Amino acid sequence: MLKDILPCDLYNIINNKIAIGELSEIRIRQDKPIVVFIKSQPYYIYQNGITCNINLALYATQDMIADIIYKASDFSIYSINEQIKQGYIILPSGIRIGIAGTFVYENNQIKTITNWTSLNIRIPHYIKNASLCAFDDIVSNNEIKNALIISPPGAGKTTFIRDFINQLSERNYCLNVCILDERGEISCDMVGIGIFCDVLRNVDKSYGFMCAIRSLNPSVIVTDEIGSEDDINSLISAMNCGVKVIATIHANNLDELRRKEFFCKLPNYYFQRYVLLSNREGPGTFEGVYNEKFSRIVRW
């Protein structure tokens, strides 16, 4: 999909000189060097590949940014304006384009974003077995424990839950799994999400949880990026209905997680497992599994 949105010259450099499987982000900022992140390390794009020398770097233009957005919208900005209003575009492949620019308001509501000045193009990867570091601590005796996957942005939370879902199918856990995919990143291209899954896309969590429970009879709901008190209340309602929940949240460590105001309102016993990931040795670095009392689980 990068070929469909990037300028030809830029795409050819990336395609011919960079291992796409190691590329996680492309940062394109007006009148500034184009930066790529490879294994969490930043590099400048230049004519012959990547470099740490800013003097060789290629610079982005406003026209380049606009062209990428128009291509990403299939030349119909209006058709994706609901996404743009939220600051991003999701492509069918799961590539997420974060947008910076000028917010336009109408009647105290965000109408759109214009005068685009920078893009953050995030490239998803399906990494098989990414969840095995914690799978047996979340699933045991044919029972799934409610689990929260914790990491900083871009450190592998979504990759973890995509593989977790697929592992359930590969191991023949015939459970009804509902993926509540608010941003369209978990189920992109429906690749690697297993065969026992139903997907609700582009719906907020409060309505999505209610809709899933009423209509799809899920055994497990998997969702991404818990970030508000409303999200927490939706989780509690689902768990009280007997549905297991696997979710992710942004935090650098457990102390930061416990300081989040909305998280403090969640009783400890609701989540039985906490999986901590980091970028310490690259995205998806496994830092440990913890129980409901935040004590580390050690497997001998």
C-alpha positions in Angstrom: 0.0 0.0 0.0 2.9 2.4 0.4 3.3 2.3 -3.3 -0.2 3.7 -3.7 0.3 6.7 -1.5 4.0 7.8 -1.6 5.7 9.8 -4.4 7.4 7.4 -6.8 10.9 8.6 -6.0 10.4 8.2 -2.2 8.7 4.8 -2.6 11.6 3.5 -4.8 14.2 4.5 -2.2 12.3 2.9 0.6 11.4 -0.2 -1.4 14.9 -0.8 -2.8 17.1 0.3 0.2 15.1 -0.6 3.3 13.9 -3.9 4.7 10.1 -3.1 4.8 9.7 -5.7 7.6 11.8 -3.6 9.9 10.2 -0.3 9.0 7.7 1.0 11.6 7.2 4.7 10.9 7.7 7.3 8.2 7.7 10.9 9.4 7.0 13.5 6.8 7.0 17.2 8.0 6.7 20.2 5.8 10.2 21.8 4.9 11.9 19.3 7.2 14.0 16.1 6.6 12.0 12.9 5.9 12.6 10.5 8.8 12.1 6.7 9.0 12.1 4.6 12.1 13.8 1.2 11.7 13.8 -1.1 14.8 12.9 2.0 16.8 15.9 4.0 15.5 15.4 7.2 13.5 17.2 7.7 10.1 17.0 10.3 7.4 16.0 9.4 3.9 18.5 10.4 1.2 18.9 9.6 -2.4 20.7 6.3 -1.9 18.8 5.0 1.2 19.1 6.0 4.8 21.7 8.1 6.6 22.4 9.7 10.0 23.8 12.8 8.2 21.2 15.5 8.1 23.1 17.3 5.3 22.2 14.5 2.9 18.6 14.2 3.9 15.7 14.7 1.5 13.1 17.3 2.6 9.3 17.1 2.4 7.1 19.7 0.9 3.6 20.8 1.5 2.6 19.5 -1.9 4.1 16.1 -1.0 2.0 16.0 2.2 -1.2 17.0 0.3 -0.6 14.5 -2.5 -0.2 11.6 0.0 -3.5 12.5 1.8 -5.3 12.8 -1.5 -4.0 9.4 -2.7 -4.9 7.9 0.7 -8.5 9.2 0.3 -8.7 7.8 -3.2 -9.0 11.5 -4.2 -12.1 12.0 -2.2 -11.3 13.9 1.0 -15.0 14.1 1.8 -15.3 10.3 1.9 -12.8 10.0 4.8 -13.4 13.3 6.6 -14.8 11.5 9.7 -11.4 9.9 10.1 -9.5 13.1 9.3 -11.5 14.9 12.0 -10.0 12.5 14.5 -6.5 13.1 13.2 -5.8 10.0 11.2 -6.5 8.0 8.1 -6.6 4.2 8.1 -5.8 2.4 4.9 -7.3 -1.1 4.1 -3.9 -2.6 4.7 -3.9 -1.2 8.3 -1.4 1.5 7.6 -2.3 4.5 9.8 -1.5 8.0 8.7 -1.5 10.5 11.6 -2.2 14.1 10.4 -1.1 17.4 11.9 -2.6 20.7 10.6 -5.2 23.3 11.4 -8.4 22.2 13.1 -11.6 23.9 11.7 -14.6 24.2 14.0 -18.3 24.7 13.2 -20.8 25.1 16.0 -18.2 24.2 18.6 -17.6 20.8 16.8 -14.6 19.8 14.8 -15.5 20.1 11.1 -12.2 19.0 9.5 -8.4 19.5 9.5 -6.8 21.6 6.8 -3.4 23.2 6.0 -1.8 19.8 6.6 1.8 20.2 7.8 3.0 16.8 8.8 2.2 13.1 8.6 3.1 10.1 10.7 2.8 6.9 8.5 2.7 3.9 10.8 3.3 0.5 9.1 1.7 -2.5 10.9 3.4 -5.9 10.9 1.9 -9.3 11.7 4.6 -11.1 13.7 3.8 -14.8 14.3 4.3 -16.0 17.8 4.5 -12.4 19.2 2.2 -13.3 22.0 3.8 -16.6 23.1 5.8 -14.9 25.8 2.6 -14.6 27.8 0.1 -16.9 26.1 0.2 -19.6 28.7 -0.2 -17.1 31.5 -3.4 -15.7 30.0 -4.9 -19.0 28.8 -4.8 -22.0 31.1 -7.1 -25.0 31.6 -9.2 -23.9 28.6 -10.0 -20.6 30.4 -9.0 -17.1 29.3 -8.1 -14.6 32.0 -8.9 -10.9 31.5 -5.7 -9.3 30.4 -4.4 -5.8 29.8 -1.4 -5.4 27.5 0.7 -2.3 28.4 3.4 -0.5 26.5 4.4 2.9 25.2 3.1 3.9 21.7 4.6 1.8 18.9 6.0 -0.9 21.2 3.9 -3.9 20.0 0.6 -3.9 21.8 -1.5 -4.3 18.6 1.0 -6.8 17.2 0.6 -8.8 20.4 -3.2 -9.0 20.4 -3.3 -9.8 16.7 -1.1 -12.8 17.2 -3.0 -13.8 20.4 -6.2 -14.0 18.5 -4.6 -16.1 15.8 -3.0 -18.4 18.4 -6.5 -19.2 19.9 -7.6 -20.4 16.5 -4.4 -22.4 15.7 -4.7 -24.1 19.1 -8.4 -24.9 18.3 -9.9 -22.9 21.1 -13.4 -22.7 19.6 -14.4 -19.5 21.3 -16.5 -16.7 19.8 -14.0 -13.8 19.7 -15.3 -10.3 18.9 -12.7 -7.8 17.8 -13.8 -4.3 18.7 -11.6 -2.4 16.2 -12.3 1.3 16.7 -9.5 2.4 14.4 -9.3 -0.5 12.0 -5.8 -1.5 13.0 -6.3 -4.9 14.6 -8.3 -6.5 11.7 -6.5 -4.8 8.8 -6.9 -7.0 5.6 -8.4 -9.7 8.0 -4.9 -11.2 8.1 -3.7 -13.1 11.1 -6.9 -12.8 13.2 -8.0 -16.4 13.3 -11.1 -18.2 12.1 -13.5 -17.7 15.1 -13.7 -14.0 15.0 -16.3 -11.4 14.4 -15.2 -7.8 13.8 -16.9 -4.5 14.7 -15.0 -1.6 13.0 -15.1 2.2 13.3 -17.4 2.1 16.4 -16.7 3.7 19.7 -16.1 1.3 22.6 -19.1 2.2 24.7 -21.5 1.3 21.8 -19.3 -1.4 20.4 -19.3 -3.4 23.7 -23.0 -3.2 24.1 -23.6 -4.1 20.4 -21.3 -7.1 20.6 -22.8 -8.5 23.8 -26.4 -8.1 22.5 -25.9 -9.5 19.1 -22.8 -11.6 18.8 -22.7 -13.6 22.0 -18.9 -13.3 22.4 -16.8 -15.4 24.8 -14.0 -12.9 24.4 -13.8 -9.2 23.4 -10.5 -7.9 22.1 -10.0 -4.2 21.8 -7.2 -1.7 21.5 -6.2 1.6 23.3 -8.2 2.0 26.4 -8.0 5.7 27.2 -10.9 7.0 29.2 -13.3 6.5 32.1 -16.0 5.6 29.6 -13.8 2.8 28.1 -13.2 1.5 31.6 -16.9 1.4 32.4 -17.5 -0.5 29.1 -14.9 -3.1 30.1 -16.5 -3.5 33.5 -20.0 -4.0 32.0 -18.7 -6.6 29.7 -16.8 -8.5 32.4 -19.9 -8.4 34.6 -21.8 -10.1 31.8 -19.3 -13.0 31.9 -17.3 -11.9 28.8 -13.6 -12.1 29.0 -11.7 -9.0 27.8 -8.2 -8.6 26.3 -7.3 -4.9 25.9 -4.3 -2.6 25.5 -3.3 0.6 27.1 -0.6 3.2 26.7 1.9 3.4 29.7 5.6 3.0 30.1 5.4 0.9 33.2 3.1 -0.3 35.9 3.6 2.7 38.1 2.5 5.0 35.3 -0.5 2.8 34.6 -1.6 3.0 38.2 -1.3 6.8 38.2 -3.8 7.2 35.4 -6.9 8.8 36.9 -9.4 6.7 34.9 -7.6 3.5 35.6 -7.6 4.1 39.4 -11.4 3.6 39.3 -11.0 0.0 38.1 -11.0 -2.6 40.9 -7.8 -4.7 40.9 -9.6 -8.0 40.5 -11.1 -7.2 37.1 -7.9 -7.7 35.2 -6.1 -10.9 36.3 -3.1 -10.5 34.0 -1.0 -7.5 33.0 1.5 -7.9 30.2 4.2 -5.3 30.0 6.0 -4.6 26.7 8.6 -2.0 25.8 11.0 -0.7 23.1 14.1 -1.5 25.2 15.4 -4.0 22.6 13.1 -3.0 19.8 9.3 -3.0 19.6 7.6 -5.9 21.4 10.4 -6.4 24.0 8.8 -8.6 26.7 9.2 -7.1 30.2 7.0 -9.5 32.2 3.6 -10.8 33.2 1.9 -9.6 36.4 -1.1 -10.8 38.3 -4.0 -8.8 39.7 -1.9 -7.6 42.6 0.8 -6.4 40.2 3.2 -9.2 41.4 5.4 -10.6 38.6 4.6 -14.1 37.5 7.7 -16.2 37.3 7.7 -19.5 35.3 10.4 -21.9 36.4 
